[in-house]
Each structure stands twice: as structure tokens, then as C-alpha cells.
Amino acid sequence: VGIPENQIEALEAGSASDAFNELEKAVLDYADDLVDNANPGAGAGGTFERVAAHLDAEEMVELTLAITFYIMTSKFLITFGIDLESSD
């Protein structure tokens, strides 16, 4: 899908990796914050504000929906014990 291999390998390190630009690092931190906190990036200098400095309101909504949809889907699958990996 056009993601460089070095960035795929760097996902484990997240925003600490030099493989990502400032926007990408902010998005990775924002996603982590959404997973971990009910009110992500609250206050000046928070993850929401860091991403919003690069994206317009519509892009922020789309990004947040994409991240939280994945969170919802993963929690649903975990709750019902659905394993997407084949055991073959």
C-alpha cells in the first residue's frame, strides 16, 4: 500500500523512531493516547493538538474515527474470543 519497509519495521519503536516525520510521529502518539486514555491529549501540547497542527478539522475527524473504529473492533473480537488467525 505504499508504506516503506523501514517504517513497517519501525512501528514497534513508534514515535521514537527516526523513520517517521513529525506528523507521522504525532499520529502514532495520538493513536497510543486514544487506546490508553479516555481524554487523549487534553491541554496545550497534548497529542490531539500536535496532530491538529498538521490536519484540518475534517481530517482530524476521519483520523479519530479510523483509530477508534479499530479500537472498537479489536475490543469486540477480544470480548467474543474471535481469532482472525487460522490455527491450521
All heavy atoms as an XYZ file, in Angstrom:
656
protein
N       0.819     -1.198      0.000
C       0.000      0.000      0.000
C       0.856      1.253      0.000
O       0.351      2.334      0.246
C      -1.000      0.004      1.183
C      -2.023     -1.094      1.050
C      -0.310     -0.042      2.497
N       2.136      1.100     -0.219
C       2.999      2.263     -0.329
C       3.734      2.660      0.934
O       4.376      3.699      0.966
N       3.651      1.860      1.976
C       4.382      2.164      3.206
C       5.773      1.557      3.084
O       5.914      0.364      2.843
C       3.653      1.603      4.441
C       2.267      2.236      4.550
C       4.467      1.861      5.702
C       1.389      1.622      5.610
N       6.805      2.374      3.252
C       8.163      1.851      3.141
C       8.450      0.776      4.191
O       7.969      0.855      5.326
C       9.049      3.080      3.386
C       8.169      4.261      3.138
C       6.786      3.819      3.486
N       9.196     -0.214      3.809
C       9.521     -1.335      4.702
C      10.167     -0.856      6.001
O       9.884     -1.388      7.070
C      10.455     -2.315      3.976
C      10.677     -3.614      4.713
C       9.419     -4.476      4.810
O       8.585     -4.428      3.890
O       9.272     -5.187      5.821
N      11.012      0.174      5.918
C      11.676      0.656      7.139
C      10.661      1.223      8.138
O      10.856      1.128      9.349
C      12.758      1.685      6.819
C      12.202      3.013      6.333
O      11.265      3.064      5.526
N      12.786      4.097      6.792
N       9.560      1.787      7.653
C       8.533      2.294      8.567
C       7.735      1.157      9.186
O       7.364      1.226     10.357
C       7.609      3.274      7.854
C       8.254      4.615      7.591
C       7.282      5.617      7.038
O       6.320      5.267      6.347
N       7.517      6.893      7.337
N       7.476      0.130      8.428
C       6.778     -1.038      8.982
C       7.617     -1.645     10.098
O       7.105     -1.955     11.181
C       6.473     -2.072      7.874
C       5.451     -1.486      6.886
C       5.951     -3.379      8.488
C       5.249     -2.300      5.640
N       8.904     -1.789      9.852
C       9.801     -2.347     10.862
C       9.933     -1.422     12.072
O      10.157     -1.887     13.182
C      11.179     -2.611     10.242
C      11.162     -3.713      9.197
C      12.447     -3.813      8.393
O      13.391     -3.029      8.641
O      12.492     -4.675      7.493
N       9.771     -0.126     11.868
C       9.944      0.855     12.945
C       8.688      1.052     13.794
O       8.732      1.763     14.798
C      10.376      2.196     12.353
N       7.585      0.418     13.427
C       6.345      0.614     14.184
C       6.483      0.209     15.642
O       5.871      0.820     16.515
C       5.188     -0.146     13.531
C       4.591      0.532     12.316
C       3.568     -0.381     11.653
C       3.977      1.870     12.671
N       7.269     -0.800     15.915
C       7.470     -1.228     17.308
C       8.050     -0.094     18.154
O       7.647      0.109     19.288
C       8.397     -2.451     17.361
C       8.533     -3.060     18.730
C       7.302     -3.833     19.165
O       6.594     -4.357     18.303
O       7.059     -3.883     20.384
N       8.969      0.659     17.580
C       9.583      1.781     18.296
C       8.661      2.996     18.320
O       8.827      3.891     19.152
C      10.921      2.150     17.655
N       7.705      3.046     17.407
C       6.753      4.144     17.370
C       7.399      5.480     17.085
O       8.328      5.590     16.284
N       6.921      6.495     17.787
C       7.377      7.858     17.512
C       8.830      8.100     17.907
O       9.400      9.131     17.558
C       6.482      8.870     18.216
O       6.584      8.735     19.612
N       9.441      7.156     18.598
C      10.863      7.299     18.950
C      11.766      7.030     17.755
O      12.949      7.367     17.778
C      11.210      6.359     20.094
N      11.205      6.445     16.703
C      11.992      6.090     15.526
C      12.205      7.289     14.615
O      11.315      8.123     14.423
C      11.296      4.978     14.739
O      11.969      4.758     13.524
N      13.371      7.344     14.002
C      13.678      8.383     13.024
C      13.073      8.085     11.651
O      13.214      8.880     10.727
C      15.193      8.542     12.876
C      15.830      9.144     14.114
O      15.127      9.867     14.856
O      17.023      8.886     14.354
N      12.373      6.951     11.528
C      11.778      6.572     10.253
C      10.538      7.401      9.912
O      10.070      7.370      8.787
C      11.415      5.090     10.265
N      10.029      8.143     10.900
C       8.794      8.884     10.714
C       9.028     10.390     10.769
O       9.891     10.856     11.501
C       7.776      8.495     11.796
C       7.480      7.024     11.820
C       7.993      6.225     12.835
C       6.723      6.430     10.837
C       7.740      4.867     12.870
C       6.466      5.067     10.853
C       6.975      4.289     11.874
N       8.209     11.124     10.007
C       8.283     12.587     10.076
C       7.470     13.072     11.280
O       6.863     12.273     11.994
C       7.821     13.223      8.758
C       6.359     12.975      8.444
O       5.508     12.893      9.339
N       6.046     12.862      7.157
N       7.424     14.378     11.494
C       6.760     14.924     12.685
C       5.267     14.608     12.725
O       4.732     14.277     13.783
C       6.993     16.435     12.785
C       8.422     16.803     13.157
C       8.906     16.112     14.430
O       8.210     16.168     15.465
O       9.984     15.494     14.379
N       4.578     14.711     11.595
C       3.157     14.379     11.562
C       2.942     12.900     11.874
O       2.077     12.550     12.676
C       2.539     14.727     10.206
C       1.102     14.225      9.987
C       0.152     14.753     11.060
C       0.621     14.594      8.594
N       3.725     12.045     11.257
C       3.581     10.601     11.497
C       3.839     10.253     12.958
O       3.122      9.440     13.551
C       4.519      9.824     10.565
C       4.120      9.934      9.112
C       5.216      9.525      8.142
O       6.410      9.555      8.508
O       4.871      9.177      7.001
N       4.847     10.889     13.552
C       5.129     10.659     14.976
C       3.964     11.123     15.842
O       3.575     10.446     16.793
C       6.412     11.387     15.387
C       7.664     10.771     14.810
C       8.896     11.565     15.211
C      10.149     10.932     14.628
N      11.370     11.558     15.124
N       3.387     12.274     15.505
C       2.251     12.794     16.263
C       1.049     11.860     16.140
O       0.355     11.599     17.126
C       1.899     14.204     15.786
N       0.807     11.336     14.942
C      -0.312     10.408     14.736
C      -0.102      9.126     15.530
O      -1.040      8.620     16.161
C      -0.516     10.111     13.232
C      -1.467      8.938     13.024
C      -1.028     11.352     12.511
N       1.111      8.601     15.528
C       1.388      7.391     16.315
C       1.152      7.637     17.801
O       0.534      6.806     18.492
C       2.829      6.918     16.072
C       3.104      6.332     14.694
C       4.615      6.147     14.492
C       2.363      5.026     14.488
N       1.595      8.775     18.303
C       1.370      9.109     19.716
C      -0.110      9.310     20.007
O      -0.619      8.892     21.052
C       2.157     10.361     20.106
C       3.648     10.112     20.217
O       4.064      8.938     20.363
O       4.404     11.100     20.157
N      -0.826      9.940     19.085
C      -2.258     10.167     19.245
C      -3.006      8.836     19.304
O      -3.885      8.635     20.153
C      -2.761     11.047     18.103
C      -4.225     11.395     18.145
C      -4.793     12.008     19.257
C      -5.045     11.141     17.055
C      -6.137     12.353     19.295
C      -6.387     11.490     17.070
C      -6.929     12.084     18.191
O      -8.259     12.426     18.216
N      -2.659      7.915     18.406
C      -3.298      6.595     18.415
C      -3.043      5.884     19.737
O      -3.967      5.322     20.338
C      -2.797      5.759     17.242
N      -1.803      5.913     20.208
C      -1.490      5.295     21.502
C      -2.283      5.957     22.618
O      -2.802      5.279     23.516
C       0.010      5.405     21.809
C       0.860      4.446     20.985
O       0.307      3.486     20.414
O       2.085      4.683     20.918
N      -2.405      7.274     22.555
C      -3.132      8.021     23.580
C      -4.619      7.658     23.561
O      -5.241      7.486     24.613
C      -2.934      9.516     23.350
C      -3.065     10.361     24.601
O      -3.291      9.803     25.693
O      -2.924     11.587     24.489
N      -5.200      7.517     22.366
C      -6.603      7.129     22.271
C      -6.831      5.738     22.853
O      -7.859      5.491     23.485
C      -7.075      7.163     20.816
C      -7.439      8.531     20.260
C      -7.610      8.462     18.754
C      -8.704      9.047     20.911
N      -5.907      4.836     22.645
C      -6.028      3.480     23.194
C      -5.953      3.512     24.714
O      -6.707      2.822     25.403
C      -4.940      2.551     22.614
C      -4.888      1.225     23.366
C      -5.169      2.314     21.128
N      -5.071      4.335     25.250
C      -4.771      4.317     26.685
C      -5.614      5.245     27.547
O      -5.703      5.043     28.753
C      -3.298      4.670     26.914
C      -2.360      3.638     26.334
O      -2.784      2.482     26.142
O      -1.193      3.996     26.064
N      -6.217      6.282     26.964
C      -6.858      7.323     27.774
C      -8.239      7.695     27.261
O      -8.469      7.743     26.060
C      -5.986      8.590     27.783
C      -4.622      8.319     28.357
O      -4.493      7.971     29.524
N      -3.602      8.456     27.529
N      -9.128      8.026     28.191
C     -10.481      8.451     27.831
C     -10.483      9.857     27.242
O     -11.327     10.196     26.426
C     -11.384      8.406     29.054
N      -9.551     10.706     27.653
C      -9.475     12.086     27.175
C      -8.073     12.337     26.630
O      -7.251     12.963     27.283
C      -9.810     13.055     28.316
C      -9.921     14.482     27.827
O     -10.011     14.728     26.630
N      -9.906     15.417     28.748
N      -7.795     11.849     25.427
C      -6.432     11.926     24.899
C      -5.973     13.332     24.581
O      -6.738     14.140     24.068
C      -6.500     11.096     23.626
C      -7.909     11.221     23.187
C      -8.722     11.291     24.460
N      -4.751     13.577     24.931
C      -4.107     14.819     24.531
C      -4.715     16.071     25.096
O      -4.581     17.138     24.518
N      -5.393     15.962     26.226
C      -6.028     17.143     26.801
C      -4.986     18.188     27.164
O      -3.909     17.865     27.631
C      -6.833     16.750     28.042
N      -5.324     19.437     26.909
C      -4.425     20.525     27.273
C      -3.447     20.875     26.169
O      -3.244     20.128     25.228
N      -2.862     22.028     26.308
C      -1.893     22.510     25.319
C      -0.714     21.558     25.225
O      -0.222     21.060     26.230
C      -1.422     23.905     25.703
N      -0.283     21.291     24.029
C       0.866     20.415     23.820
C       0.521     18.943     23.864
O       1.393     18.098     23.747
N      -0.764     18.613     24.000
C      -1.190     17.219     24.022
C      -1.157     16.612     22.631
O      -0.921     17.298     21.635
N      -1.427     15.323     22.564
C      -1.336     14.635     21.279
C      -2.373     15.147     20.280
O      -2.068     15.238     19.089
C      -1.470     13.113     21.454
O      -2.713     12.809     22.095
C      -0.311     12.544     22.248
N      -3.578     15.465     20.749
C      -4.596     15.997     19.832
C      -4.087     17.274     19.179
O      -4.159     17.428     17.952
C      -5.910     16.259     20.577
C      -7.001     16.781     19.689
C      -7.889     15.910     19.082
C      -7.137     18.146     19.451
C      -8.897     16.387     18.256
C      -8.137     18.631     18.621
C      -9.024     17.750     18.024
N      -3.573     18.169     19.985
C      -3.099     19.449     19.462
C      -1.908     19.269     18.525
O      -1.773     19.997     17.540
C      -2.736     20.400     20.608
C      -3.932     20.930     21.358
C      -4.508     19.944     22.370
O      -3.857     18.908     22.649
O      -5.605     20.196     22.873
N      -1.036     18.311     18.836
C       0.126     18.067     17.966
C      -0.319     17.630     16.579
O       0.246     18.069     15.572
C       1.058     17.027     18.582
C       1.879     17.573     19.737
C       2.801     16.545     20.364
N       3.519     15.738     19.389
C       3.730     14.420     19.541
N       3.298     13.783     20.603
N       4.400     13.758     18.623
N      -1.322     16.741     16.504
C      -1.810     16.292     15.199
C      -2.603     17.405     14.522
O      -2.449     17.654     13.328
C      -2.667     15.012     15.342
C      -3.228     14.587     13.996
C      -1.846     13.870     15.937
N      -3.457     18.091     15.290
C      -4.309     19.144     14.734
C      -3.504     20.296     14.145
O      -4.007     21.037     13.303
C      -5.266     19.660     15.802
N      -2.252     20.433     14.553
C      -1.389     21.461     13.970
C      -1.080     21.161     12.509
O      -0.684     22.046     11.754
C      -0.092     21.577     14.775
N      -1.274     19.905     12.093
C      -0.963     19.482     10.720
C      -2.204     19.188      9.882
O      -2.124     19.161      8.655
C      -0.111     18.212     10.747
C       1.203     18.368     11.436
N       2.326     18.870     10.818
C       1.574     18.091     12.707
C       3.332     18.888     11.668
N       2.900     18.416     12.826
N      -3.335     18.905     10.534
C      -4.532     18.474      9.819
C      -5.681     19.444     10.058
O      -5.755     20.088     11.103
C      -4.956     17.072     10.299
C      -3.927     15.954     10.200
C      -4.507     14.655     10.746
C      -3.432     15.767      8.774
N      -6.607     19.500      9.096
C      -7.787     20.329      9.303
C      -8.837     19.537     10.098
O      -8.637     18.360     10.412
C      -8.344     20.859      7.975
C      -8.849     19.775      7.026
O      -9.291     18.701      7.497
O      -8.824     20.016      5.802
N      -9.953     20.180     10.408
C     -10.973     19.556     11.258
C     -11.523     18.272     10.647
O     -11.707     17.265     11.345
C     -12.103     20.547     11.522
N     -11.789     18.277      9.351
C     -12.319     17.073      8.689
C     -11.316     15.929      8.761
O     -11.689     14.779      9.029
C     -12.661     17.390      7.230
C     -13.288     16.219      6.498
C     -13.676     16.562      5.073
O     -13.999     17.732      4.790
O     -13.658     15.642      4.238
N     -10.056     16.222      8.542
C      -9.024     15.181      8.617
C      -8.888     14.642     10.044
O      -8.674     13.444     10.240
C      -7.691     15.733      8.117
C      -7.689     16.033      6.635
C      -6.488     16.850      6.187
O      -6.010     17.720      6.949
O      -6.017     16.612      5.053
N      -9.032     15.523     11.037
C      -8.971     15.082     12.435
C     -10.125     14.134     12.753
O      -9.934     13.115     13.431
C      -8.995     16.276     13.391
C      -7.697     17.043     13.468
S      -6.274     16.062     14.024
C      -6.770     15.573     15.675
N     -11.312     14.457     12.252
C     -12.470     13.576     12.474
C     -12.225     12.226     11.815
O     -12.433     11.173     12.430
C     -13.765     14.228     11.947
C     -14.916     13.232     11.914
C     -14.134     15.440     12.796
N     -11.769     12.227     10.572
C     -11.527     10.975      9.854
C     -10.458     10.137     10.541
O     -10.616      8.917     10.689
C     -11.130     11.260      8.411
C     -12.279     11.781      7.575
C     -11.882     12.106      6.150
O     -10.760     11.741      5.725
O     -12.691     12.724      5.447
N      -9.376     10.763     10.970
C      -8.312     10.044     11.656
C      -8.823      9.446     12.958
O      -8.592      8.271     13.254
C      -7.125     10.976     11.933
C      -5.989     10.376     12.769
C      -5.337      9.194     12.047
C      -4.966     11.443     13.109
N      -9.535     10.246     13.739
C     -10.037      9.779     15.026
C     -11.042      8.647     14.839
O     -11.012      7.656     15.586
C     -10.654     10.946     15.821
O      -9.655     11.971     15.956
C     -11.118     10.503     17.197
N     -11.919      8.758     13.840
C     -12.854      7.670     13.561
C     -12.132      6.394     13.156
O     -12.505      5.294     13.591
C     -13.846      8.083     12.466
C     -14.980      8.981     12.908
C     -15.763      9.495     11.700
C     -15.906      8.255     13.868
N     -11.109      6.509     12.328
C     -10.364      5.318     11.904
C      -9.706      4.633     13.090
O      -9.775      3.402     13.233
C      -9.311      5.694     10.861
N      -9.078      5.409     13.954
C      -8.397      4.838     15.123
C      -9.405      4.213     16.076
O      -9.241      3.072     16.518
C      -7.558      5.912     15.850
C      -6.402      6.383     14.963
C      -7.025      5.366     17.182
C      -5.714      7.648     15.464
N     -10.474      4.948     16.392
C     -11.424      4.435     17.378
C     -12.269      3.298     16.819
O     -12.700      2.427     17.578
C     -12.314      5.559     17.940
O     -12.982      6.236     16.866
C     -11.483      6.562     18.738
N     -12.501      3.259     15.509
C     -13.194      2.117     14.923
C     -12.357      0.854     15.110
O     -12.874     -0.203     15.449
C     -13.496      2.337     13.437
C     -14.229      1.185     12.815
C     -15.585      1.014     13.037
C     -13.559      0.260     12.032
C     -16.266     -0.065     12.484
C     -14.228     -0.820     11.479
C     -15.590     -0.983     11.697
N     -11.059      0.971     14.897
C     -10.185     -0.197     15.105
C     -10.204     -0.618     16.577
O     -10.248     -1.806     16.889
C      -8.753      0.087     14.654
C      -7.892     -1.117     14.916
C      -7.917     -2.206     14.057
C      -7.105     -1.187     16.056
C      -7.165     -3.344     14.317
C      -6.351     -2.328     16.319
C      -6.390     -3.389     15.449
O      -5.654     -4.514     15.720
N     -10.181      0.355     17.497
C     -10.229      0.035     18.927
C     -11.518     -0.725     19.236
O     -11.505     -1.761     19.908
C     -10.126      1.311     19.791
C      -8.756      1.962     19.642
C     -10.418      1.002     21.268
C      -8.678      3.376     20.212
N     -12.648     -0.221     18.737
C     -13.938     -0.874     18.962
C     -13.931     -2.293     18.395
O     -14.345     -3.242     19.061
C     -15.067     -0.077     18.319
C     -16.427     -0.754     18.477
S     -17.661     -0.253     17.257
C     -16.943     -0.816     15.728
N     -13.445     -2.442     17.183
C     -13.422     -3.750     16.538
C     -12.544     -4.729     17.301
O     -12.943     -5.872     17.550
C     -12.921     -3.620     15.086
O     -13.784     -2.714     14.390
C     -12.903     -4.953     14.377
N     -11.372     -4.291     17.714
C     -10.483     -5.202     18.436
C     -11.067     -5.596     19.783
O     -10.984     -6.755     20.188
C      -9.088     -4.595     18.602
O      -9.120     -3.465     19.431
N     -11.707     -4.662     20.494
C     -12.333     -4.986     21.778
C     -13.495     -5.959     21.586
O     -13.695     -6.864     22.389
C     -12.771     -3.724     22.506
C     -11.580     -2.918     23.001
C     -11.975     -1.901     24.024
C     -10.786     -1.096     24.486
N      -9.864     -1.835     25.320
N     -14.268     -5.798     20.523
C     -15.360     -6.717     20.217
C     -14.816     -8.122     19.965
O     -15.316     -9.100     20.516
C     -16.135     -6.212     18.996
C     -17.261     -7.123     18.588
C     -18.510     -6.991     19.161
C     -17.063     -8.104     17.633
C     -19.556     -7.827     18.785
C     -18.090     -8.951     17.251
C     -19.341     -8.816     17.835
N     -13.801     -8.217     19.127
C     -13.224     -9.524     18.801
C     -12.643    -10.200     20.036
O     -12.828    -11.411     20.241
C     -12.157     -9.378     17.714
C     -12.664     -8.900     16.351
C     -11.494     -8.643     15.405
C     -13.641     -9.895     15.746
N     -11.969     -9.436     20.872
C     -11.388     -9.986     22.101
C     -12.495    -10.458     23.041
O     -12.428    -11.553     23.602
C     -10.481     -8.949     22.785
C      -9.217     -8.733     21.953
C     -10.135     -9.377     24.209
C      -8.404     -7.522     22.368
N     -13.531     -9.643     23.205
C     -14.635     -9.978     24.105
C     -15.285    -11.306     23.727
O     -15.590    -12.134     24.590
C     -15.696     -8.862     24.101
O     -15.087     -7.662     24.567
C     -16.877     -9.206     24.981
N     -15.477    -11.534     22.442
C     -16.138    -12.752     21.982
C     -15.165    -13.860     21.590
O     -15.583    -14.898     21.076
C     -17.103    -12.426     20.845
C     -18.313    -11.672     21.329
C     -18.370    -10.299     21.232
C     -19.361    -12.345     21.935
C     -19.470     -9.593     21.704
C     -20.467    -11.652     22.415
C     -20.524    -10.272     22.303
N     -13.888    -13.655     21.863
C     -12.891    -14.693     21.610
C     -12.730    -15.054     20.148
O     -12.419    -16.202     19.821
N     -12.939    -14.092     19.285
C     -12.812    -14.341     17.853
C     -11.358    -14.163     17.451
O     -10.772    -13.102     17.635
C     -13.718    -13.387     17.045
C     -15.176    -13.608     17.452
C     -13.504    -13.573     15.546
C     -16.123    -12.561     16.924
N     -10.782    -15.225     16.907
C      -9.390    -15.204     16.461
C      -9.352    -15.164     14.956
O      -9.862    -16.064     14.291
C      -8.660    -16.446     16.982
C      -7.168    -16.414     16.715
O      -6.666    -15.407     16.189
O      -6.518    -17.415     17.031
N      -8.788    -14.104     14.398
C      -8.736    -13.967     12.938
C      -7.618    -14.789     12.318
O      -7.620    -15.014     11.111
C      -8.564    -12.498     12.558
C      -9.720    -11.582     12.966
C      -9.421    -10.152     12.548
C     -11.025    -12.043     12.376
N      -6.696    -15.240     13.125
C      -5.598    -16.056     12.624
C      -6.046    -17.511     12.548
O      -6.625    -18.046     13.491
C      -4.376    -15.946     13.536
C      -3.780    -14.556     13.613
C      -3.142    -14.124     12.325
O      -2.529    -14.965     11.643
O      -3.265    -12.927     11.978
N      -5.764    -18.129     11.441
C      -6.101    -19.538     11.280
C      -5.200    -20.384     12.175
O      -4.009    -20.129     12.303
C      -5.916    -19.952      9.823
O      -6.115    -21.338      9.690
N      -5.773    -21.392     12.792
C      -4.979    -22.275     13.647
C      -4.394    -23.437     12.867
O      -3.830    -24.369     13.439
C      -5.824    -22.789     14.821
O      -6.943    -23.495     14.319
N      -4.547    -23.424     11.543
C      -4.001    -24.502     10.696
C      -2.512    -24.444     10.618
O      -1.872    -23.510     10.512
C      -4.592    -24.417      9.285
C      -6.101    -24.636      9.293
O      -6.587    -25.303     10.228
O      -6.766    -24.128      8.376
